[in-house]
Amino acid sequence: ANLPYLPPSLPESRQADYEMAMQLHEEHMQQGKRSLDPVSLMLGGGATQVGASAASPFGCWVVDVDARLTDEAAALFPLQFVAQVKVDPTSGFLTLTSEAPGEDDGSKGSKVELSEEEKFQRSQRWALVSAVALAPQLEKMSYQTLFQAAKMRGVSFDLFHNVGCVFTFLDVVHKLFSLLAVERNPESCAKKMSAAIAAIAEGPPPKGPNGAKTAANKVVAAPRDAPAPLGREDEVTDTLSIADVQMALRVCLKRWVEK
């Protein structure tokens, strides 16, 4: 006699996951949805349902998980929070959320009717994140003076149009920083970040007794991407420098210009 197929017994922890997956799968089927998510692929379908048994080619055991975030992954949350963007599931591009002000749909405060493609282009954003780099200029600055100098030199973020540049990491004691630039296209991101890094490289603005710049304390700056000369007491380090970041941005901009 043909006996009905019985799935092998599962450990208690995996049995709970299997039952939850079955519940989600049944809800999808009742709604007439046939998804290709990992849960559906693992459960299979039809009369030959094998569940999460060893016969399923999509079942797996997780034996080790490394939950340490990379610098790039850690920048995703501040990017989505500050710029009010989300990942479009169909294209993978960053687009403004429905709560974002300004130009998200192109119809607010305007009688001009835009096509779906034009709305998508207006809501699309690009992001560029720099790795943590060493900037010796930060040693002579406090957080207050740095933010004041950055604001004076145009390093800011426009919360209405959702474009600009912000610090994602800053440690003036150890002279470390990283930046996040958000713009409407990749080239503008690189230009925005290049201008912000140049402002940091200039250091604190020299001022006279009355707050005005004087010729006596004027400092002749080295080229923006020239590394600082090492003295006898300077420490040689493998840390990425501000000059390295500037050089990388110049190479990227040069490639875009040549195209």
C-alpha positions as CSV (number, residue, x, y, z in Angstrom):
1,A,0.0,0.0,0.0
2,N,1.2,3.5,-0.8
3,L,1.6,5.4,2.5
4,P,1.2,9.2,2.5
5,Y,4.4,11.2,2.5
6,L,5.3,12.4,5.9
7,P,8.0,15.1,6.3
8,P,10.8,14.1,8.7
9,S,10.7,15.5,12.2
10,L,12.5,18.9,12.7
11,P,14.2,20.4,15.7
12,E,12.0,22.6,17.8
13,S,13.6,25.9,16.7
14,R,13.4,25.0,13.0
15,Q,9.9,23.6,13.4
16,A,8.7,27.0,14.7
17,D,10.3,28.8,11.7
18,Y,8.7,26.2,9.4
19,E,5.2,26.8,10.9
20,M,5.6,30.6,10.6
21,A,6.7,30.2,7.0
22,M,3.7,28.0,6.2
23,Q,1.4,30.6,7.7
24,L,2.9,33.4,5.6
25,H,2.8,31.1,2.5
26,E,-0.9,30.3,3.0
27,E,-1.7,34.0,3.4
28,H,0.0,34.8,0.2
29,M,-1.9,32.0,-1.6
30,Q,-5.2,33.2,-0.2
31,Q,-4.5,36.7,-1.6
32,G,-3.7,35.2,-5.0
33,K,0.0,36.2,-4.8
34,R,2.8,33.9,-6.1
35,S,6.0,35.4,-4.8
36,L,9.6,34.3,-5.4
37,D,10.9,35.2,-2.0
38,P,13.2,32.8,-0.2
39,V,10.4,31.5,2.1
40,S,8.2,30.5,-0.9
41,L,11.1,28.9,-2.7
42,M,12.0,26.9,0.5
43,L,8.4,25.7,0.9
44,G,7.9,24.7,-2.6
45,G,4.3,24.1,-3.7
46,G,1.7,21.7,-5.1
47,A,1.1,18.1,-4.2
48,T,4.9,17.5,-3.9
49,Q,5.2,19.9,-1.0
50,V,8.5,19.0,0.8
51,G,8.6,21.8,3.3
52,A,11.8,22.6,5.0
53,S,13.1,19.1,5.0
54,A,16.5,18.0,3.8
55,A,14.9,17.3,0.4
56,S,14.4,21.1,-0.2
57,P,17.3,22.5,-2.3
58,F,16.6,25.9,-0.8
59,G,16.7,24.9,2.8
60,C,19.8,25.8,4.8
61,W,21.3,25.8,8.2
62,V,22.8,29.0,9.6
63,V,25.8,28.1,11.6
64,D,27.6,31.4,12.0
65,V,26.6,35.0,11.6
66,D,29.0,38.0,11.5
67,A,26.8,41.0,12.5
68,R,29.6,43.6,12.5
69,L,28.6,46.4,10.1
70,T,31.0,47.7,7.5
71,D,31.4,51.5,7.3
72,E,29.3,51.5,4.1
73,A,26.5,49.5,5.7
74,A,26.6,51.8,8.8
75,A,26.1,54.8,6.5
76,L,22.8,53.5,5.1
77,F,20.7,54.5,8.2
78,P,21.8,58.1,8.3
79,L,21.5,58.3,4.5
80,Q,17.8,57.2,4.6
81,F,17.0,59.3,7.7
82,V,18.7,62.6,6.7
83,A,18.0,62.5,3.0
84,Q,14.5,60.9,3.4
85,V,15.1,58.3,0.7
86,K,14.3,54.7,0.2
87,V,15.4,52.0,-2.2
88,D,13.1,51.5,-5.2
89,P,12.4,47.8,-5.3
90,T,12.0,47.7,-9.1
91,S,15.0,49.6,-10.1
92,G,17.3,49.6,-7.0
93,F,17.7,53.4,-7.2
94,L,17.3,55.8,-4.2
95,T,14.1,57.8,-4.4
96,L,12.5,60.3,-2.1
97,T,9.9,59.0,0.4
98,S,6.3,60.2,0.3
99,E,7.0,62.3,3.4
100,A,9.9,64.2,1.8
101,P,9.0,67.8,1.0
102,G,9.8,69.6,-2.2
103,E,10.1,67.9,-5.5
104,D,9.0,64.3,-4.8
105,D,6.1,64.2,-7.2
106,G,6.5,67.4,-9.2
107,S,2.8,68.3,-8.7
108,K,2.9,70.2,-5.3
109,G,2.3,73.9,-5.9
110,S,2.5,73.5,-9.7
111,K,0.0,73.2,-12.5
112,V,2.5,71.4,-14.8
113,E,1.6,67.8,-15.3
114,L,4.6,65.5,-15.3
115,S,5.0,62.1,-16.7
116,E,5.9,59.1,-14.5
117,E,9.4,59.1,-15.9
118,E,9.9,62.8,-15.1
119,K,8.5,62.3,-11.6
120,F,10.9,59.4,-11.0
121,Q,13.8,61.5,-12.2
122,R,12.9,64.4,-9.9
123,S,12.6,62.1,-6.9
124,Q,15.8,60.1,-7.7
125,R,18.9,60.7,-5.5
126,W,22.5,59.5,-5.6
127,A,24.7,59.2,-2.6
128,L,28.5,59.1,-2.2
129,V,30.1,58.0,1.1
130,S,33.8,58.6,1.9
131,A,35.7,56.2,4.1
132,V,37.1,57.4,7.4
133,A,40.2,59.5,6.7
134,L,42.9,61.4,8.6
135,A,42.9,65.2,8.4
136,P,45.7,66.8,10.4
137,Q,43.9,70.2,10.1
138,L,41.3,69.0,12.6
139,E,43.9,69.0,15.4
140,K,43.7,72.8,15.6
141,M,39.9,72.9,15.5
142,S,37.1,72.3,18.0
143,Y,33.7,70.9,16.9
144,Q,32.2,74.4,17.2
145,T,34.8,76.1,15.0
146,L,34.7,73.2,12.5
147,F,30.9,73.5,12.1
148,Q,31.1,77.3,11.8
149,A,33.9,77.1,9.2
150,A,32.0,74.4,7.3
151,K,28.8,76.5,7.3
152,M,30.7,79.6,6.1
153,R,32.2,77.6,3.2
154,G,28.9,76.2,2.1
155,V,29.1,72.7,3.6
156,S,25.5,72.0,4.6
157,F,22.4,69.9,3.8
158,D,19.3,71.3,2.2
159,L,16.4,69.6,4.0
160,F,13.8,71.0,1.5
161,H,15.4,69.7,-1.7
162,N,17.2,66.8,0.1
163,V,20.6,67.5,-1.3
164,G,23.9,68.4,0.4
165,C,26.7,67.1,2.5
166,V,26.9,65.9,6.1
167,F,29.5,64.4,8.4
168,T,28.8,60.7,9.1
169,F,31.8,60.3,11.4
170,L,33.8,63.0,13.1
171,D,36.5,62.8,15.8
172,V,38.6,66.0,16.0
173,V,40.7,64.6,18.8
174,H,42.0,61.8,16.6
175,K,41.7,63.9,13.5
176,L,39.3,61.5,11.7
177,F,36.3,62.3,9.6
178,S,34.0,60.9,6.9
179,L,31.4,62.6,4.7
180,L,28.1,61.7,3.0
181,A,27.1,63.6,-0.1
182,V,23.6,63.4,-1.6
183,E,22.7,64.8,-5.0
184,R,20.7,64.3,-8.2
185,N,23.5,62.6,-10.1
186,P,26.8,60.9,-9.4
187,E,29.0,63.7,-10.8
188,S,27.2,66.3,-8.6
189,C,27.9,64.0,-5.6
190,A,31.6,64.0,-6.3
191,K,31.7,67.8,-6.8
192,K,29.8,68.4,-3.6
193,M,32.1,66.1,-1.5
194,S,35.2,67.5,-3.2
195,A,34.2,71.1,-2.2
196,A,33.4,69.9,1.4
197,I,36.8,68.2,1.7
198,A,38.6,71.3,0.4
199,A,36.9,73.3,3.1
200,I,38.1,70.9,5.7
201,A,41.6,71.0,4.2
202,E,41.7,74.8,4.6
203,G,41.5,74.5,8.3
204,P,40.3,77.2,10.6
205,P,40.0,80.7,9.0
206,P,42.8,83.0,10.1
207,K,41.4,86.1,11.9
208,G,42.8,89.4,13.2
209,P,42.0,91.1,16.5
210,N,38.7,92.4,15.2
211,G,37.7,89.2,13.5
212,A,39.0,90.3,10.1
213,K,41.7,88.5,8.1
214,T,45.1,90.2,8.2
215,A,48.1,89.9,5.9
216,A,50.3,89.1,9.0
217,N,48.5,85.9,9.9
218,K,47.7,84.8,6.3
219,V,48.8,81.2,5.7
220,V,49.9,80.1,2.2
221,A,48.0,76.8,1.7
222,A,49.6,73.8,0.0
223,P,47.9,72.3,-3.0
224,R,44.7,70.7,-2.0
225,D,45.8,67.1,-2.8
226,A,49.4,67.5,-1.6
227,P,50.2,65.3,1.4
228,A,51.6,67.1,4.5
229,P,55.3,66.8,4.9
230,L,56.4,64.4,7.7
231,G,58.5,65.8,10.4
232,R,60.7,64.0,12.9
233,E,57.9,63.7,15.5
234,D,55.2,62.8,13.0
235,E,53.9,59.3,13.0
236,V,53.7,57.3,9.8
237,T,50.4,55.6,9.5
238,D,48.5,53.4,7.1
239,T,45.3,55.3,7.7
240,L,43.6,56.8,4.6
241,S,44.5,60.6,4.5
242,I,42.4,63.5,3.3
243,A,44.9,63.9,0.4
244,D,44.1,60.3,-0.7
245,V,40.3,61.1,-0.7
246,Q,40.9,64.3,-2.7
247,M,43.0,62.4,-5.3
248,A,40.3,59.7,-5.7
249,L,37.6,62.3,-6.2
250,R,39.7,64.1,-8.8
251,V,40.2,60.8,-10.7
252,C,36.4,60.2,-10.7
253,L,35.6,63.7,-11.9
254,K,38.2,63.5,-14.6
255,R,36.7,60.2,-15.9
256,W,33.2,61.7,-16.0
257,V,34.5,64.8,-17.9
258,E,36.2,62.6,-20.4
259,K,33.0,60.7,-21.1
